[in-house]
Amino acid sequence: MDMQVTPISQDAIRVALNGRLDIAGSAKIDVPFNVAVGASRNIIVDMSDVTFIASIGIRTLVIGAKTVQRRGGKLLLFSPQADVEQVLETIGVTDLLPIVRDEAEAMAAIQS
Amino acid sequence: MGHLTLSQAWREIGRLSEWLDREERTLAIPAKLAHAVRLCLEEAVDNLIHYTSTTAEGPRIDIDLDWQGDTLVAVVCDYGPPFDPRTVRAFSPAKDLKTMQPGGWGVHLIRSYASDIDYAAGLDGNQLTLRFTGAVGRASLQVDPGAG
């Protein structure tokens, strides 16, 4: 699991994840992900290259979303793969971790 | 048949993933089934490492994976206190981020992605049997909309 952070506006960053967000993957990104979440008001987590997610990976995302929400910001999931999205739906978190499909939708969701 | 013995420790979780990579190729597991098996075994082993303390028989988890006809069967044996995932209360989705307590999702995922679950606890350990068919997952997900 790799992670790359890119600023996309004054109050938003893109956190691109790549690989399996399983136990090992979550352990690898937990600290840098929390640092990234603390660095901007809004977070767009690019999930397009995440090939697998387990409950521990969802936990990492939810804790980040809770942190962002406390500051009045939003954490969005960008374009997750079908298998990953199905796991998120099964857990029932897609209302709490909104999914966006493109940059325009992401920026609109942040500004709404 | 593939077999893996893990110590009950977080450092072992990488071995589970590597073993599953190999078994997916060896057993020619279709992608959809492979995803379901990986998810269920990750969650089962996560729970065992998280909740089970060391026993006299040793902190060990044995996993077998093989086809029985068109059904892929995973058997997870451990030697800690019994825990039957079939008896866990129906899952309640969170309603808002503020009150949401992350976690407790593993059993729900196992029950959702395995086609069938058996469990037996005896003097020689606990045995969780997960079966996966082409139509992965149960049609009737147990969600309790009134709770939580």
Boltz contact constraints between the chains, C-beta under 6 A:
constraints:
  - contact:
      token1: [A, 22]
      token2: [B, 42]
      max_distance: 6.0
  - contact:
      token1: [A, 23]
      token2: [B, 13]
      max_distance: 6.0
  - contact:
      token1: [A, 23]
      token2: [B, 46]
      max_distance: 6.0
  - contact:
      token1: [A, 24]
      token2: [B, 13]
      max_distance: 6.0
  - contact:
      token1: [A, 24]
      token2: [B, 14]
      max_distance: 6.0
  - contact:
      token1: [A, 54]
      token2: [B, 42]
      max_distance: 6.0
  - contact:
      token1: [A, 55]
      token2: [B, 105]
      max_distance: 6.0
  - contact:
      token1: [A, 55]
      token2: [B, 106]
      max_distance: 6.0
  - contact:
      token1: [A, 59]
      token2: [B, 102]
      max_distance: 6.0
  - contact:
      token1: [A, 59]
      token2: [B, 103]
      max_distance: 6.0
  - contact:
      token1: [A, 62]
      token2: [B, 102]
      max_distance: 6.0
  - contact:
      token1: [A, 63]
      token2: [B, 102]
      max_distance: 6.0
  - contact:
      token1: [A, 65]
      token2: [B, 97]
      max_distance: 6.0
  - contact:
      token1: [A, 66]
      token2: [B, 97]
      max_distance: 6.0
  - contact:
      token1: [A, 69]
      token2: [B, 97]
      max_distance: 6.0
  - contact:
      token1: [A, 83]
      token2: [B, 35]
      max_distance: 6.0
  - contact:
      token1: [A, 90]
      token2: [B, 112]
      max_distance: 6.0
  - contact:
      token1: [A, 91]
      token2: [B, 105]
      max_distance: 6.0
  - contact:
      token1: [A, 92]
      token2: [B, 93]
      max_distance: 6.0
  - contact:
      token1: [A, 96]
      token2: [B, 97]
      max_distance: 6.0
